[in-house]
């Protein structure tokens, strides 16, 4: 198959491309950075350098392809984050129509079934609505949980204050996922013999925040490490003090609140997947190495 992979050589896209190349597929990787060309070629894939918001570039790149792995690259510089998600999805949809694509696998998120109350994940909700309008193309939505590597955001707090803290914590449940498990799921969906449009939840492990703190604490020599729950206002003020744009801070606080109340995981709980292979303890080893290195 001729497969297009977006996301450059990111945490999901790189192992996904490696898996597809190893299986003999013709892979093109889209990246906005020209300096990634050599690494992409070395991987056994073909580089396509351009922006996923450039419809003309996407049309050229998609032409003749069988399938597309589509994701929305992070862009915290966007003044309208939700609008940015819509724009990227619209670009994918407009370019896919004339390209002859048969299959799109879109990286969405758990919580994307909801139109409100989920912060940045609302962008994934609107992206799904855009892609739902496509005719003649089967579209699957990958809805992973909380990425393991988001825990790296707490490294500084642990070192400076000896705690983990957010507007979720304690016995709140984290539905956690490894990018490697997402990559494997994406490869399966892209190359399925009889693909159909569907929603696929992806999770590698489930833990309470207290359990996560305990495992991290044990691994880094801080056995009393706690994950505290702060108020929405406290978390927002801290973000603003560190220079985060107010609009982004509001979205992140709303996202955290959705984890705290369990709102994000409501539909996931009704459609639980078979857990992925990469368990939290494996990631904790990487986390501890990063903690000790810095």
C-alpha positions in Angstrom: 0.0 0.0 0.0 1.0 3.6 -0.5 0.5 5.3 2.9 0.9 8.9 3.9 2.0 9.6 7.5 1.7 13.0 9.1 3.4 14.1 12.3 7.0 14.1 11.0 9.2 11.9 13.2 7.2 12.4 16.3 6.5 10.0 19.2 3.8 8.1 17.3 4.6 8.8 13.6 8.2 7.5 13.7 7.4 4.1 15.1 4.3 3.9 12.9 6.4 4.6 9.8 9.0 2.1 10.9 6.3 -0.6 11.3 4.8 0.2 7.9 8.1 0.2 6.1 9.1 -3.1 7.8 5.8 -4.6 6.4 6.8 -3.5 2.9 4.5 -0.5 2.4 5.4 2.6 0.4 5.5 5.3 3.1 5.6 9.1 2.6 6.2 11.2 5.8 5.0 14.8 5.9 7.1 17.1 7.9 7.2 20.9 8.1 10.9 20.8 8.7 13.3 20.4 5.8 16.1 19.3 8.1 14.1 16.1 8.7 14.5 14.9 5.1 17.7 12.8 5.7 16.3 11.1 8.8 13.1 10.3 7.0 15.0 8.8 4.0 17.2 6.8 6.3 14.0 5.3 7.8 13.1 4.0 4.4 10.4 6.5 3.7 9.9 9.4 1.3 9.9 12.9 2.8 7.3 15.5 1.8 8.2 18.9 3.3 5.3 21.3 3.8 2.4 22.4 6.0 -0.7 20.4 6.8 -2.7 23.6 6.5 -1.5 24.0 2.8 -4.3 22.3 0.8 -2.4 22.6 -2.5 0.7 20.8 -1.0 -1.5 18.1 0.6 -3.3 17.5 -2.7 0.0 16.9 -4.5 1.3 14.7 -1.7 -1.9 12.6 -1.3 -2.3 12.0 -5.1 -2.3 8.2 -5.8 -2.1 7.2 -2.1 -4.2 4.5 -0.6 -4.3 5.6 3.0 -3.5 8.5 5.3 -2.6 8.7 9.0 -3.7 12.1 9.9 -2.9 14.0 13.1 -3.0 17.7 14.2 0.5 18.9 15.0 0.8 20.8 18.3 0.6 24.5 17.8 0.5 26.4 21.1 1.2 29.6 19.2 -2.3 29.4 17.6 -4.5 32.3 18.8 -7.6 30.1 18.3 -6.6 26.5 19.2 -10.0 25.0 18.4 -10.1 26.9 15.1 -6.7 25.5 14.3 -7.9 21.9 14.7 -10.9 22.7 12.4 -8.6 24.3 9.8 -6.2 21.3 9.7 -9.1 18.9 9.4 -10.7 20.9 6.7 -7.4 20.9 4.8 -7.2 17.1 5.1 -10.7 16.7 3.9 -10.4 19.1 1.0 -7.2 17.4 -0.2 -8.4 13.9 0.3 -11.5 14.2 -2.0 -9.6 14.4 -5.3 -6.7 12.3 -4.3 -8.4 8.9 -4.5 -7.7 8.1 -0.8 -9.6 5.0 0.4 -8.8 5.2 4.0 -8.1 7.8 6.7 -7.0 7.0 10.2 -7.2 10.2 12.4 -5.5 10.6 15.7 -8.3 12.0 17.9 -8.5 11.7 21.7 -10.6 10.2 24.5 -13.3 12.7 25.3 -13.7 13.7 21.6 -17.3 12.5 21.7 -18.1 15.7 23.7 -18.7 19.1 22.2 -17.9 21.0 25.4 -16.2 20.6 28.8 -13.0 19.0 27.5 -10.6 21.9 26.8 -8.2 21.4 23.9 -9.9 18.0 23.1 -12.8 20.0 21.7 -10.6 20.5 18.7 -10.6 16.7 18.2 -14.4 16.7 18.4 -14.7 19.3 15.7 -12.1 17.6 13.5 -14.1 14.4 13.7 -17.2 16.2 12.6 -15.4 17.6 9.6 -14.0 14.2 8.5 -17.4 12.6 9.1 -18.7 14.5 6.1 -16.3 12.7 3.7 -18.0 10.5 1.2 -16.5 7.3 -0.3 -13.6 7.3 2.2 -13.6 5.1 5.3 -12.5 7.1 8.4 -11.3 5.6 11.7 -10.8 7.6 14.8 -8.1 6.7 17.3 -9.0 7.9 20.7 -6.1 7.4 23.1 -6.0 8.3 26.7 -3.6 10.4 28.7 -0.1 10.1 27.2 2.6 8.7 29.5 5.0 11.4 28.4 2.7 14.2 29.7 4.1 13.2 33.1 7.3 14.9 32.1 5.5 18.2 32.6 5.8 17.5 36.3 9.6 17.0 36.4 10.3 20.6 37.4 7.6 20.6 40.1 8.9 17.4 41.6 12.5 18.8 41.8 11.5 22.2 43.1 8.6 21.4 45.4 8.8 17.6 46.0 5.2 17.1 44.8 3.0 16.5 41.8 0.1 18.8 41.5 -2.7 19.7 39.1 -6.5 20.3 39.1 -6.8 16.5 39.1 -5.0 14.1 41.4 -5.5 11.8 44.4 -7.8 9.0 43.6 -8.7 10.4 40.2 -8.3 7.8 37.5 -5.8 8.2 34.7 -6.4 6.2 31.5 -2.9 6.1 30.2 -1.3 5.3 26.9 2.1 4.8 25.3 2.8 6.3 21.8 4.1 2.9 20.8 0.7 1.3 21.5 -1.0 4.0 19.5 1.4 3.4 16.6 0.6 -0.3 16.5 -3.1 0.4 16.6 -2.7 3.0 13.7 -0.8 0.5 11.6 -3.5 -2.1 12.1 -6.2 0.3 11.1 -4.3 1.6 8.1 -3.7 -1.9 6.7 -6.8 -3.7 7.7 -8.0 -6.1 5.0 -11.7 -5.1 5.3 -11.6 -1.6 6.8 -14.7 0.2 8.0 -15.3 3.5 9.7 -15.0 3.1 13.4 -13.9 4.6 16.7 -11.0 2.8 18.5 -10.1 3.6 22.1 -6.4 3.0 23.0 -5.1 2.5 26.6 -2.0 0.9 27.9 -2.6 1.1 31.6 -5.1 2.5 34.1 -3.9 4.0 37.4 -5.1 6.5 40.0 -2.9 9.6 40.4 -1.9 8.4 43.8 -0.7 5.1 42.3 1.3 7.0 39.6 2.9 9.2 42.3 3.8 6.1 44.3 5.5 4.4 41.4 7.4 7.6 40.4 8.4 8.2 44.0 9.7 4.7 44.4 11.7 5.0 41.2 13.4 8.3 42.0 14.0 7.8 45.7 11.1 9.9 47.0 8.8 7.3 48.5 6.5 9.9 50.1 5.8 11.7 46.8 2.2 12.8 46.6 -0.1 13.9 43.8 -2.1 16.9 45.2 -5.3 18.3 43.7 -5.3 22.1 43.4 -8.3 24.3 42.5 -8.9 25.3 38.9 -8.1 28.9 39.9 -4.8 27.9 41.5 -3.7 26.0 38.4 -4.7 28.8 36.0 -2.9 31.4 38.0 0.2 29.3 38.1 0.0 28.9 34.3 -0.4 32.7 33.8 2.5 33.4 36.1 4.7 31.3 33.9 3.6 33.2 30.8 1.0 30.9 29.3 -1.5 32.7 27.1 -4.9 33.0 28.9 -6.8 31.2 26.2 -4.5 28.2 26.3 -4.6 28.2 30.1 -8.4 28.1 30.1 -8.4 25.1 27.8 -5.8 23.2 29.8 -7.7 23.9 33.1 -10.9 22.7 31.5 -9.1 19.6 30.3 -7.8 18.9 33.8 -11.2 19.4 35.3 -12.6 16.9 32.8 -10.1 14.3 34.0 -10.9 15.1 37.7 -14.7 14.6 37.2 -14.3 11.6 35.0 -16.1 13.4 32.1 -13.3 12.6 29.6 -13.5 8.9 30.3 -17.3 8.4 30.2 -17.5 7.0 26.7 -14.2 5.1 27.0 -15.7 3.2 30.0 -18.5 2.0 27.7 -16.1 0.8 25.0 -13.0 -0.4 26.8 -10.3 -1.7 24.5 -7.9 -4.6 25.1 -5.0 -2.9 27.0 -1.8 -2.2 25.1 1.6 -3.8 25.7 3.6 -1.0 27.2 2.8 -0.7 30.9 3.3 2.2 33.2 6.3 0.6 35.0 8.2 0.6 31.7 7.7 4.3 31.2 8.5 5.0 34.8 12.1 3.7 34.1 12.4 6.4 31.4 11.0 9.0 33.6 13.4 8.2 36.4 16.3 8.3 34.0 15.2 11.8 32.8 14.8 12.9 36.4 18.2 11.8 37.4 19.8 13.2 34.3 18.5 16.8 34.7 
